[in-house]
Amino acid sequence: MQVSICHSLSEITESEWDALGRTDYPFTCYAFLYGLELHDCLEPFGWHPVYFLVHENSRLVAALPAYIKTNSYGELVFDHAWANAYHRHGLDYYPKLVTAIPYTPATGERFLFDLEQVKPCDQKQYRDSLCNAVIQFCQKQQLSSWHILFEEEQTLRQIESETFMLRCDIQFHWKNQNFRNFSHFLSTLSSRKRKNIRKERKNSQQYGLDIQIQQGSELSNSEWEKVNDLYQGIYDRKYGTATLNSGFFRYLGKNLGSRILVAIVRDKGQIVACSIFFCSDTHLYGRIWGCDHFYQHLHFECCYYQGIDYCINKNLEYFDPGAQGEHKLSRGFLPCKTWSAHWLAQPGFVDAVTNFLKQEGEYIDAYQADLLKHSPYRCTD
């Protein structure tokens, strides 16, 4: 089994790449990953693509997207303490290798297979071959480490060994319990939480705004420009740097079809706020928000309640609104674990990081258990 490398998806056809993995998961599809490359959303911010490919009889049957990183920006699995420890010992933590979706903390497959060619019982063999090839690449290129972020826990458990260390964190996800409508969802919450959500929705409705969820392909170029301006404005006000741009958004609108959605908020016909969603056959993913005026509780309406409504109407099972945010708990989003795996080239750091992850894991377990004690849902016992 031969593993080859390319540094751009332009070297692979879209049909070849999209034959791999779950075709409904939006973040590993050709349009999303190549769109980031094509519109300069990667290398200016320290993401340098390396795609590991497995061919059989000239057919692409497996792949692993990865990036050489010169920083930890946009990963959402925080390893700054590790970088500082390397620095204190006179070692370079950067560059490193990361298998992740840039700026996108959404759990999904990172090891991609052509399911017509690679049977589930054979996937471990291919995965092991890819892991060996990646580690050899890291050693040859003198990279400090390899990090697999937001992969399915089951997959990471299969590669866990003395070579890889597993790490978990908490996100807040909403689960559809066969709700008939939003009122049915509210009826499962405690009285206090139910009243608070109704109050927030009423506050956002007092401005007479028009909110519609549209497919990305329905937006004109000028509307995408406004969406980008709103997104950029959030970073400008927070003194950050926006990594995405209008070219990327327009590209996704044309190429992702129904997998990209935009909640557009209009005030007297003018777009004043928006949130961007991505969806699979089972999940809705909320990722980007922008607003250029203050409207009380509009963020909650646009980013959370519109998404819950959409999931109920479309019978989607889960809503992942993004990383972090304990405030999501009172709005129906429960704490769920996310997973990553880590390989370090320096053996001397393995024991220290292993001990750190053990202590951190115990904290995460206790933190999740404590959060669940404050579940907004009524006890049904």
VODONU-253254 format. One record per residue (C-alpha): x, y, z; residue number from 0. Coordinates in pm, 1 decimal. Each point is the difference from the previous one (the first is absolute). Layout:
! residues N
@xx:X, yy:Y, zz:Z, pos:NUM
...
***
This chain:
! residues 381
@xx:0.0, yy:0.0, zz:0.0, pos:0
@xx:161.0, yy:322.7, zz:-118.3, pos:1
@xx:-71.6, yy:336.2, zz:157.2, pos:2
@xx:75.0, yy:311.0, zz:-204.2, pos:3
@xx:-15.4, yy:370.1, zz:82.3, pos:4
@xx:-132.6, yy:306.5, zz:-176.7, pos:5
@xx:-12.2, yy:359.0, zz:119.5, pos:6
@xx:-314.0, yy:120.3, zz:-176.1, pos:7
@xx:-335.9, yy:-147.5, zz:-87.8, pos:8
@xx:49.7, yy:150.5, zz:-344.5, pos:9
@xx:208.2, yy:-313.9, zz:-66.1, pos:10
@xx:-308.6, yy:-217.5, zz:58.9, pos:11
@xx:-332.9, yy:8.0, zz:-179.6, pos:12
@xx:-308.4, yy:96.3, zz:193.1, pos:13
@xx:-173.2, yy:-329.4, zz:-85.8, pos:14
@xx:298.6, yy:-199.4, zz:129.6, pos:15
@xx:8.9, yy:182.0, zz:331.9, pos:16
@xx:-374.4, yy:8.0, zz:56.5, pos:17
@xx:-22.0, yy:-376.1, zz:-48.1, pos:18
@xx:172.2, yy:-25.5, zz:339.8, pos:19
@xx:-165.8, yy:8.5, zz:339.1, pos:20
@xx:-353.2, yy:109.1, zz:82.6, pos:21
@xx:-127.6, yy:194.0, zz:-296.7, pos:22
@xx:-239.2, yy:201.7, zz:218.4, pos:23
@xx:260.5, yy:128.2, zz:249.2, pos:24
@xx:73.8, yy:349.2, zz:-133.3, pos:25
@xx:341.9, yy:73.5, zz:147.8, pos:26
@xx:208.0, yy:-268.8, zz:-170.9, pos:27
@xx:-160.5, yy:44.4, zz:-340.1, pos:28
@xx:208.2, yy:135.0, zz:-286.7, pos:29
@xx:-188.5, yy:329.2, zz:-21.6, pos:30
@xx:68.1, yy:93.5, zz:361.8, pos:31
@xx:366.1, yy:-104.9, zz:20.7, pos:32
@xx:99.7, yy:120.0, zz:-346.3, pos:33
@xx:-197.1, yy:319.8, zz:51.5, pos:34
@xx:223.3, yy:80.3, zz:297.4, pos:35
@xx:307.4, yy:-52.4, zz:-218.8, pos:36
@xx:-132.7, yy:184.9, zz:-300.4, pos:37
@xx:-98.5, yy:312.6, zz:190.2, pos:38
@xx:311.4, yy:41.6, zz:214.8, pos:39
@xx:-156.1, yy:-99.2, zz:330.1, pos:40
@xx:283.5, yy:-235.4, zz:98.8, pos:41
@xx:365.6, yy:84.8, zz:-49.2, pos:42
@xx:-22.3, yy:366.5, zz:105.2, pos:43
@xx:-112.1, yy:-132.4, zz:340.0, pos:44
@xx:248.9, yy:-284.7, zz:41.3, pos:45
@xx:-186.5, yy:-291.2, zz:-163.9, pos:46
@xx:208.0, yy:-180.9, zz:-265.9, pos:47
@xx:-190.0, yy:-291.2, zz:-161.4, pos:48
@xx:136.9, yy:-354.2, zz:-16.4, pos:49
@xx:-239.4, yy:-266.3, zz:-128.3, pos:50
@xx:94.0, yy:-363.9, zz:57.0, pos:51
@xx:-143.6, yy:-223.3, zz:-273.7, pos:52
@xx:-35.8, yy:-374.2, zz:-52.3, pos:53
@xx:-48.0, yy:-122.9, zz:-359.0, pos:54
@xx:-74.5, yy:-351.7, zz:-117.6, pos:55
@xx:5.7, yy:-77.1, zz:-372.0, pos:56
@xx:23.1, yy:375.7, zz:-61.9, pos:57
@xx:-319.6, yy:60.1, zz:197.2, pos:58
@xx:-5.8, yy:218.6, zz:310.2, pos:59
@xx:-138.3, yy:-220.9, zz:278.9, pos:60
@xx:101.5, yy:180.4, zz:321.0, pos:61
@xx:127.4, yy:338.2, zz:110.4, pos:62
@xx:84.3, yy:209.0, zz:302.6, pos:63
@xx:-4.6, yy:382.0, zz:-15.0, pos:64
@xx:269.5, yy:166.9, zz:209.1, pos:65
@xx:180.1, yy:330.5, zz:39.8, pos:66
@xx:348.2, yy:100.2, zz:108.1, pos:67
@xx:-57.9, yy:270.0, zz:259.9, pos:68
@xx:227.1, yy:281.4, zz:110.5, pos:69
@xx:-238.7, yy:102.0, zz:279.1, pos:70
@xx:-307.8, yy:-136.4, zz:179.6, pos:71
@xx:-243.3, yy:251.4, zz:-145.9, pos:72
@xx:-342.9, yy:-119.1, zz:-107.5, pos:73
@xx:25.3, yy:-350.9, zz:145.0, pos:74
@xx:-226.3, yy:33.4, zz:307.7, pos:75
@xx:191.5, yy:-272.9, zz:184.4, pos:76
@xx:234.3, yy:205.3, zz:211.2, pos:77
@xx:362.5, yy:-108.6, zz:35.3, pos:78
@xx:170.1, yy:329.0, zz:85.3, pos:79
@xx:123.0, yy:-141.7, zz:331.4, pos:80
@xx:172.3, yy:-279.6, zz:-193.0, pos:81
@xx:165.7, yy:252.4, zz:-231.5, pos:82
@xx:118.8, yy:199.5, zz:302.0, pos:83
@xx:144.6, yy:-314.2, zz:161.1, pos:84
@xx:195.8, yy:-77.7, zz:-316.6, pos:85
@xx:128.0, yy:357.9, zz:-10.4, pos:86
@xx:114.9, yy:-12.8, zz:364.4, pos:87
@xx:205.0, yy:-308.7, zz:-84.9, pos:88
@xx:159.8, yy:164.9, zz:-303.0, pos:89
@xx:-201.5, yy:-204.0, zz:-251.9, pos:90
@xx:-217.2, yy:105.4, zz:-291.7, pos:91
@xx:-367.6, yy:-95.3, zz:20.1, pos:92
@xx:-69.0, yy:153.3, zz:-341.3, pos:93
@xx:-25.9, yy:-113.5, zz:-268.7, pos:94
@xx:-235.8, yy:-283.2, zz:86.4, pos:95
@xx:-253.6, yy:-203.1, zz:-199.7, pos:96
@xx:-374.9, yy:23.5, zz:55.8, pos:97
@xx:-278.3, yy:-211.8, zz:-145.8, pos:98
@xx:-297.6, yy:230.1, zz:38.3, pos:99
@xx:-248.3, yy:217.6, zz:-185.5, pos:100
@xx:134.1, yy:355.7, zz:20.3, pos:101
@xx:-199.6, yy:225.9, zz:231.5, pos:102
@xx:-268.1, yy:-270.7, zz:31.9, pos:103
@xx:-39.7, yy:-190.9, zz:329.8, pos:104
@xx:-260.5, yy:-240.7, zz:-140.7, pos:105
@xx:42.8, yy:-369.4, zz:75.4, pos:106
@xx:13.5, yy:-224.8, zz:-305.4, pos:107
@xx:210.7, yy:-244.7, zz:-198.0, pos:108
@xx:359.4, yy:99.0, zz:-64.3, pos:109
@xx:110.5, yy:-337.1, zz:-143.2, pos:110
@xx:-189.6, yy:-13.8, zz:-328.7, pos:111
@xx:-74.0, yy:-320.1, zz:-194.0, pos:112
@xx:-163.1, yy:-95.9, zz:-327.7, pos:113
@xx:-264.7, yy:-223.1, zz:153.7, pos:114
@xx:-50.2, yy:-185.7, zz:-328.0, pos:115
@xx:363.8, yy:-108.4, zz:3.4, pos:116
@xx:88.1, yy:-15.9, zz:370.8, pos:117
@xx:-224.2, yy:-217.1, zz:212.9, pos:118
@xx:-56.0, yy:101.0, zz:364.9, pos:119
@xx:193.4, yy:-306.7, zz:117.2, pos:120
@xx:305.0, yy:116.1, zz:-199.4, pos:121
@xx:-0.7, yy:363.5, zz:108.4, pos:122
@xx:228.9, yy:-57.4, zz:298.4, pos:123
@xx:271.3, yy:-132.3, zz:-232.7, pos:124
@xx:-20.8, yy:310.8, zz:-217.3, pos:125
@xx:-16.0, yy:225.8, zz:302.8, pos:126
@xx:311.7, yy:-159.8, zz:148.0, pos:127
@xx:184.7, yy:40.8, zz:-330.0, pos:128
@xx:-96.3, yy:366.1, zz:-14.2, pos:129
@xx:110.6, yy:50.9, zz:362.2, pos:130
@xx:337.6, yy:-160.7, zz:-68.0, pos:131
@xx:48.9, yy:213.1, zz:-309.9, pos:132
@xx:-91.9, yy:318.5, zz:183.4, pos:133
@xx:236.5, yy:-70.6, zz:290.6, pos:134
@xx:282.5, yy:-75.9, zz:-242.8, pos:135
@xx:-77.3, yy:328.8, zz:-175.5, pos:136
@xx:11.1, yy:188.5, zz:331.1, pos:137
@xx:333.1, yy:-157.2, zz:89.7, pos:138
@xx:149.7, yy:73.7, zz:-339.8, pos:139
@xx:-121.5, yy:360.7, zz:5.4, pos:140
@xx:103.0, yy:41.8, zz:365.8, pos:141
@xx:-351.0, yy:94.6, zz:110.3, pos:142
@xx:-52.0, yy:0.8, zz:375.7, pos:143
@xx:-334.1, yy:-177.4, zz:7.6, pos:144
@xx:-316.0, yy:-114.5, zz:-174.7, pos:145
@xx:-348.4, yy:86.8, zz:125.6, pos:146
@xx:-327.8, yy:-153.1, zz:-122.1, pos:147
@xx:-279.6, yy:235.9, zz:101.8, pos:148
@xx:-376.5, yy:-56.1, zz:28.6, pos:149
@xx:7.7, yy:-355.0, zz:-131.6, pos:150
@xx:-263.5, yy:-253.5, zz:105.9, pos:151
@xx:82.8, yy:-150.1, zz:340.9, pos:152
@xx:-42.7, yy:-354.9, zz:-129.9, pos:153
@xx:263.0, yy:55.4, zz:-268.9, pos:154
@xx:246.8, yy:152.3, zz:244.5, pos:155
@xx:-50.6, yy:-288.1, zz:240.7, pos:156
@xx:111.1, yy:-233.9, zz:-278.4, pos:157
@xx:330.8, yy:180.6, zz:-48.2, pos:158
@xx:59.0, yy:72.4, zz:370.4, pos:159
@xx:320.9, yy:-164.2, zz:114.0, pos:160
@xx:334.8, yy:95.9, zz:140.7, pos:161
@xx:35.2, yy:208.1, zz:-317.3, pos:162
@xx:-309.8, yy:219.1, zz:37.1, pos:163
@xx:-139.1, yy:180.2, zz:302.6, pos:164
@xx:-372.8, yy:77.2, zz:11.1, pos:165
@xx:-143.3, yy:328.2, zz:120.6, pos:166
@xx:-358.9, yy:113.9, zz:52.0, pos:167
@xx:-180.7, yy:328.8, zz:45.3, pos:168
@xx:-358.8, yy:121.1, zz:32.2, pos:169
@xx:-234.7, yy:153.5, zz:-254.0, pos:170
@xx:-373.6, yy:65.3, zz:31.6, pos:171
@xx:-229.6, yy:-178.0, zz:-247.1, pos:172
@xx:-376.3, yy:-15.3, zz:-41.8, pos:173
@xx:-173.5, yy:-332.1, zz:-64.3, pos:174
@xx:-331.6, yy:-32.8, zz:-178.2, pos:175
@xx:-229.0, yy:-219.5, zz:212.2, pos:176
@xx:-258.9, yy:-38.5, zz:-274.9, pos:177
@xx:-132.9, yy:347.3, zz:72.2, pos:178
@xx:-311.6, yy:91.9, zz:-199.2, pos:179
@xx:72.7, yy:372.5, zz:10.8, pos:180
@xx:181.8, yy:263.3, zz:206.6, pos:181
@xx:-280.9, yy:12.4, zz:258.1, pos:182
@xx:34.5, yy:-374.4, zz:52.4, pos:183
@xx:373.8, yy:50.5, zz:61.5, pos:184
@xx:-75.1, yy:277.7, zz:251.5, pos:185
@xx:-245.6, yy:-222.4, zz:184.5, pos:186
@xx:286.7, yy:-234.8, zz:95.0, pos:187
@xx:192.6, yy:278.9, zz:175.3, pos:188
@xx:-37.8, yy:119.2, zz:355.9, pos:189
@xx:-245.5, yy:284.8, zz:48.4, pos:190
@xx:273.8, yy:256.0, zz:62.9, pos:191
@xx:198.8, yy:-91.2, zz:-310.3, pos:192
@xx:-314.2, yy:-14.8, zz:-211.8, pos:193
@xx:-105.6, yy:350.1, zz:108.2, pos:194
@xx:347.8, yy:138.5, zz:-62.3, pos:195
@xx:13.0, yy:-130.0, zz:-357.9, pos:196
@xx:-346.7, yy:137.7, zz:-72.8, pos:197
@xx:109.9, yy:336.8, zz:138.4, pos:198
@xx:316.0, yy:1.7, zz:-213.4, pos:199
@xx:-190.6, yy:-89.1, zz:-315.8, pos:200
@xx:-257.5, yy:271.5, zz:75.9, pos:201
@xx:274.8, yy:257.7, zz:56.7, pos:202
@xx:160.3, yy:-77.9, zz:-336.6, pos:203
@xx:-337.4, yy:17.2, zz:-172.9, pos:204
@xx:-82.9, yy:349.1, zz:133.3, pos:205
@xx:210.6, yy:163.1, zz:-273.6, pos:206
@xx:-218.4, yy:-130.6, zz:-281.3, pos:207
@xx:292.2, yy:-174.4, zz:-168.2, pos:208
@xx:-44.0, yy:-249.5, zz:-283.3, pos:209
@xx:201.2, yy:-320.3, zz:59.2, pos:210
@xx:21.8, yy:-266.2, zz:-268.3, pos:211
@xx:225.5, yy:-300.5, zz:-44.1, pos:212
@xx:116.8, yy:-25.0, zz:-359.8, pos:213
@xx:224.5, yy:-239.3, zz:-186.1, pos:214
@xx:334.4, yy:151.7, zz:-89.1, pos:215
@xx:-70.1, yy:-38.1, zz:-370.7, pos:216
@xx:-298.4, yy:236.0, zz:36.6, pos:217
@xx:214.5, yy:294.4, zz:107.9, pos:218
@xx:122.4, yy:247.4, zz:-258.2, pos:219
@xx:361.3, yy:115.0, zz:-12.1, pos:220
@xx:-96.4, yy:329.4, zz:162.6, pos:221
@xx:-178.4, yy:-184.5, zz:280.8, pos:222
@xx:308.9, yy:-215.9, zz:58.7, pos:223
@xx:207.3, yy:319.5, zz:11.4, pos:224
@xx:-227.1, yy:131.3, zz:275.0, pos:225
@xx:24.4, yy:-329.6, zz:187.9, pos:226
@xx:378.0, yy:27.2, zz:-21.1, pos:227
@xx:-7.0, yy:362.0, zz:120.7, pos:228
@xx:-203.7, yy:-103.6, zz:304.2, pos:229
@xx:237.2, yy:-289.7, zz:72.0, pos:230
@xx:307.9, yy:220.8, zz:-42.1, pos:231
@xx:-154.4, yy:263.4, zz:224.8, pos:232
@xx:-7.3, yy:-237.9, zz:296.7, pos:233
@xx:378.4, yy:-44.3, zz:-29.9, pos:234
@xx:61.5, yy:370.5, zz:-54.7, pos:235
@xx:-183.0, yy:89.0, zz:320.1, pos:236
@xx:184.9, yy:-266.8, zz:197.6, pos:237
@xx:341.4, yy:89.9, zz:-143.2, pos:238
@xx:39.1, yy:-339.9, zz:-162.6, pos:239
@xx:70.5, yy:-110.1, zz:-355.2, pos:240
@xx:-268.5, yy:-153.4, zz:-218.4, pos:241
@xx:127.9, yy:-313.7, zz:-171.3, pos:242
@xx:-281.4, yy:-47.4, zz:-250.9, pos:243
@xx:-105.0, yy:238.7, zz:-275.5, pos:244
@xx:-273.7, yy:81.7, zz:-248.0, pos:245
@xx:160.1, yy:-207.9, zz:-277.0, pos:246
@xx:-8.2, yy:-306.7, zz:222.0, pos:247
@xx:-362.1, yy:60.1, zz:100.5, pos:248
@xx:-111.2, yy:49.1, zz:-360.5, pos:249
@xx:189.5, yy:-314.2, zz:-101.1, pos:250
@xx:-178.2, yy:-204.0, zz:266.2, pos:251
@xx:-334.6, yy:146.5, zz:-102.6, pos:252
@xx:53.3, yy:-123.8, zz:-353.8, pos:253
@xx:158.8, yy:-335.5, zz:81.5, pos:254
@xx:-143.2, yy:-132.3, zz:328.1, pos:255
@xx:-362.6, yy:-0.1, zz:-108.7, pos:256
@xx:-242.9, yy:-70.5, zz:281.7, pos:257
@xx:287.8, yy:-70.6, zz:242.2, pos:258
@xx:44.2, yy:371.6, zz:75.8, pos:259
@xx:-280.0, yy:212.7, zz:144.0, pos:260
@xx:-17.5, yy:363.2, zz:103.7, pos:261
@xx:-243.8, yy:147.3, zz:249.9, pos:262
@xx:-45.6, yy:348.4, zz:-146.7, pos:263
@xx:-138.8, yy:277.1, zz:220.6, pos:264
@xx:-148.3, yy:297.7, zz:-182.4, pos:265
@xx:-116.4, yy:332.5, zz:140.6, pos:266
@xx:-225.1, yy:178.9, zz:-248.8, pos:267
@xx:157.4, yy:-205.9, zz:-277.2, pos:268
@xx:361.2, yy:64.5, zz:102.7, pos:269
@xx:217.9, yy:-285.9, zz:124.6, pos:270
@xx:108.3, yy:83.9, zz:355.4, pos:271
@xx:103.5, yy:-337.5, zz:140.7, pos:272
@xx:64.5, yy:-357.7, zz:-105.5, pos:273
@xx:113.8, yy:-338.5, zz:117.7, pos:274
@xx:144.9, yy:-272.2, zz:-221.2, pos:275
@xx:-85.4, yy:-366.3, zz:49.0, pos:276
@xx:125.0, yy:-318.3, zz:-161.3, pos:277
@xx:-195.2, yy:-322.8, zz:-0.1, pos:278
@xx:36.8, yy:-372.0, zz:-56.7, pos:279
@xx:-279.8, yy:-254.1, zz:-20.2, pos:280
@xx:-7.9, yy:-17.9, zz:380.0, pos:281
@xx:168.5, yy:313.7, zz:138.8, pos:282
@xx:-28.1, yy:375.1, zz:-17.4, pos:283
@xx:322.8, yy:190.7, zz:68.3, pos:284
@xx:-8.7, yy:365.8, zz:100.9, pos:285
@xx:324.5, yy:182.0, zz:-66.6, pos:286
@xx:-3.6, yy:368.1, zz:-98.0, pos:287
@xx:-189.2, yy:302.9, zz:133.4, pos:288
@xx:2.2, yy:365.4, zz:-96.8, pos:289
@xx:-204.7, yy:308.2, zz:94.5, pos:290
@xx:57.9, yy:372.3, zz:-44.7, pos:291
@xx:-263.3, yy:132.0, zz:247.1, pos:292
@xx:-109.6, yy:-93.6, zz:350.2, pos:293
@xx:-324.3, yy:-193.4, zz:21.7, pos:294
@xx:-75.1, yy:-153.8, zz:337.3, pos:295
@xx:32.6, yy:-380.4, zz:-4.6, pos:296
@xx:23.2, yy:-13.2, zz:-380.5, pos:297
@xx:319.0, yy:-206.8, zz:26.3, pos:298
@xx:-186.5, yy:-272.6, zz:190.6, pos:299
@xx:-288.6, yy:9.9, zz:-247.0, pos:300
@xx:218.0, yy:-6.7, zz:-308.8, pos:301
@xx:264.4, yy:-247.6, zz:114.0, pos:302
@xx:-195.8, yy:-235.7, zz:228.0, pos:303
@xx:-378.1, yy:16.9, zz:-24.2, pos:304
@xx:-15.2, yy:25.5, zz:-378.8, pos:305
@xx:232.5, yy:-301.3, zz:-14.4, pos:306
@xx:-213.5, yy:-203.4, zz:241.4, pos:307
@xx:-309.3, yy:88.3, zz:-201.1, pos:308
@xx:173.6, yy:-111.5, zz:-319.8, pos:309
@xx:107.6, yy:-333.0, zz:152.7, pos:310
@xx:-353.4, yy:-72.3, zz:115.8, pos:311
@xx:-150.4, yy:89.3, zz:-338.6, pos:312
@xx:257.5, yy:-204.3, zz:-195.4, pos:313
@xx:19.1, yy:-291.4, zz:246.7, pos:314
@xx:372.0, yy:47.7, zz:63.9, pos:315
@xx:126.5, yy:-186.9, zz:304.5, pos:316
@xx:262.4, yy:237.2, zz:141.9, pos:317
@xx:89.6, yy:367.5, zz:5.0, pos:318
@xx:365.2, yy:87.1, zz:66.9, pos:319
@xx:16.1, yy:380.4, zz:39.0, pos:320
@xx:377.7, yy:26.3, zz:40.8, pos:321
@xx:268.5, yy:-13.4, zz:265.3, pos:322
@xx:-28.8, yy:92.4, zz:367.2, pos:323
@xx:-276.7, yy:205.9, zz:159.1, pos:324
@xx:-159.8, yy:-102.8, zz:330.9, pos:325
@xx:-283.7, yy:242.5, zz:-78.1, pos:326
@xx:-125.0, yy:-257.4, zz:-252.4, pos:327
@xx:-91.6, yy:-240.8, zz:281.4, pos:328
@xx:-303.9, yy:198.4, zz:114.1, pos:329
@xx:-120.8, yy:9.9, zz:-361.9, pos:330
@xx:-21.3, yy:-374.3, zz:-45.1, pos:331
@xx:355.1, yy:-93.5, zz:-100.8, pos:332
@xx:155.2, yy:-272.5, zz:215.1, pos:333
@xx:373.5, yy:-62.4, zz:66.0, pos:334
@xx:155.0, yy:-255.7, zz:-237.1, pos:335
@xx:358.9, yy:-118.4, zz:-22.0, pos:336
@xx:215.7, yy:69.6, zz:-304.4, pos:337
@xx:320.0, yy:-191.2, zz:-66.7, pos:338
@xx:350.5, yy:37.7, zz:-136.6, pos:339
@xx:313.2, yy:-218.2, zz:-20.5, pos:340
@xx:360.9, yy:114.7, zz:30.4, pos:341
@xx:340.2, yy:-139.6, zz:-97.9, pos:342
@xx:320.2, yy:165.2, zz:123.0, pos:343
@xx:339.4, yy:-51.4, zz:-160.1, pos:344
@xx:184.4, yy:75.3, zz:326.3, pos:345
@xx:-27.4, yy:-305.4, zz:230.0, pos:346
@xx:96.5, yy:210.4, zz:299.3, pos:347
@xx:-326.4, yy:193.2, zz:-18.5, pos:348
@xx:-229.2, yy:-301.1, zz:-35.8, pos:349
@xx:-15.9, yy:-86.0, zz:371.7, pos:350
@xx:-57.4, yy:362.7, zz:98.5, pos:351
@xx:-278.7, yy:49.5, zz:-254.2, pos:352
@xx:-154.3, yy:-336.9, zz:89.1, pos:353
@xx:-18.9, yy:104.0, zz:364.9, pos:354
@xx:-141.7, yy:338.5, zz:-98.9, pos:355
@xx:-269.6, yy:-162.7, zz:-215.3, pos:356
@xx:-92.5, yy:-241.6, zz:279.2, pos:357
@xx:-56.9, yy:288.0, zz:242.0, pos:358
@xx:-176.3, yy:205.7, zz:-265.3, pos:359
@xx:-223.4, yy:-296.0, zz:-88.0, pos:360
@xx:-105.0, yy:-39.3, zz:363.6, pos:361
@xx:-86.1, yy:369.5, zz:8.0, pos:362
@xx:-202.0, yy:-27.5, zz:-322.9, pos:363
@xx:-195.4, yy:-295.2, zz:141.7, pos:364
@xx:-81.8, yy:193.3, zz:316.2, pos:365
@xx:-82.5, yy:314.8, zz:-198.2, pos:366
@xx:-241.7, yy:-187.3, zz:-227.8, pos:367
@xx:-167.0, yy:-170.6, zz:295.4, pos:368
@xx:-44.2, yy:334.9, zz:176.4, pos:369
@xx:-146.4, yy:161.1, zz:-313.4, pos:370
@xx:-250.9, yy:-281.9, zz:-37.3, pos:371
@xx:-123.0, yy:68.7, zz:353.0, pos:372
@xx:-117.0, yy:334.8, zz:-139.1, pos:373
@xx:-175.0, yy:-145.0, zz:-304.7, pos:374
@xx:-279.5, yy:229.0, zz:-120.7, pos:375
@xx:-225.4, yy:-299.1, zz:-72.0, pos:376
@xx:-275.6, yy:-103.7, zz:238.9, pos:377
@xx:57.4, yy:-319.3, zz:191.9, pos:378
@xx:-225.8, yy:-271.9, zz:-140.3, pos:379
@xx:44.2, yy:-251.4, zz:283.4, pos:380
***
